[in-house]
Amino acid sequence: MGTGMVEALLAFAGLYLAGWCVTAWCFSGIQGPVSVPGRLRRDIRDGVFWPVWLVLFGLFWLIGLRRQAFENDLPGE
């Protein structure tokens, strides 16, 4: 394994951990109707999947843009 590959893996790991920390912190601010035991543990677990949440957010954003474009193309009534 070359030195450049090790550096790339370390950079990827650092980026992933930073995203995980930010996501876990954001999830911890969401308050439900009742307090749930083990909420911190669940927020930390869900933070691991931050790339999935990021992709889903982008997908829903694109769907919203597409819907707006479709509504703009409709003839006025």
C-alpha positions as CSV (number, residue, x, y, z in Angstrom):
1,M,0.0,0.0,0.0
2,G,1.4,3.3,-1.0
3,T,1.7,6.4,1.1
4,G,-0.8,8.3,-1.0
5,M,-3.4,5.5,-0.4
6,V,-2.9,5.6,3.3
7,E,-3.3,9.4,3.3
8,A,-6.5,9.1,1.2
9,L,-7.9,6.5,3.6
10,L,-7.1,8.7,6.6
11,A,-8.7,11.7,4.9
12,F,-11.8,9.6,4.1
13,A,-12.0,8.3,7.7
14,G,-11.7,11.8,9.1
15,L,-14.4,13.2,6.7
16,Y,-16.7,10.3,7.6
17,L,-16.2,10.8,11.4
18,A,-16.8,14.5,11.1
19,G,-20.0,13.9,9.2
20,W,-21.0,11.3,11.7
21,C,-20.4,13.7,14.6
22,V,-22.4,16.6,13.0
23,T,-25.3,14.2,12.1
24,A,-25.4,12.8,15.6
25,W,-25.4,16.3,17.0
26,C,-28.2,17.4,14.7
27,F,-30.3,14.3,15.6
28,S,-29.8,15.0,19.3
29,G,-31.6,18.3,18.9
30,I,-34.8,16.7,17.5
31,Q,-37.3,16.5,20.3
32,G,-40.1,14.0,20.2
33,P,-43.5,14.2,22.0
34,V,-42.1,12.1,24.9
35,S,-38.7,11.3,26.2
36,V,-37.4,7.9,25.0
37,P,-34.9,5.8,27.0
38,G,-31.8,5.1,25.0
39,R,-32.3,8.2,22.7
40,L,-28.6,9.1,22.8
41,R,-27.6,5.6,21.8
42,R,-30.2,5.7,18.9
43,D,-29.0,9.1,17.7
44,I,-25.4,7.9,17.7
45,R,-26.3,4.8,15.8
46,D,-28.4,6.8,13.2
47,G,-25.5,9.2,12.8
48,V,-23.4,6.4,11.3
49,F,-25.7,6.5,8.2
50,W,-25.2,10.2,7.4
51,P,-24.2,9.5,3.8
52,V,-27.6,7.9,3.3
53,W,-29.4,10.9,4.8
54,L,-27.4,13.2,2.6
55,V,-28.3,11.3,-0.5
56,L,-32.0,11.1,0.5
57,F,-32.0,14.9,1.2
58,G,-30.6,15.5,-2.3
59,L,-33.1,13.2,-3.9
60,F,-36.1,14.8,-2.3
61,W,-34.7,18.3,-3.2
62,L,-34.4,17.2,-6.8
63,I,-37.9,15.8,-6.8
64,G,-39.2,19.1,-5.4
65,L,-37.4,21.0,-8.2
66,R,-38.9,18.7,-10.8
67,R,-42.4,19.1,-9.3
68,Q,-42.1,22.9,-9.4
69,A,-40.9,22.8,-13.0
70,F,-43.9,20.6,-13.9
71,E,-46.3,23.0,-12.1
72,N,-44.8,25.9,-14.0
73,D,-45.4,24.1,-17.3
74,L,-49.1,23.6,-16.6
75,P,-51.4,26.0,-18.5
76,G,-53.1,28.5,-16.2
77,E,-56.7,27.9,-15.4
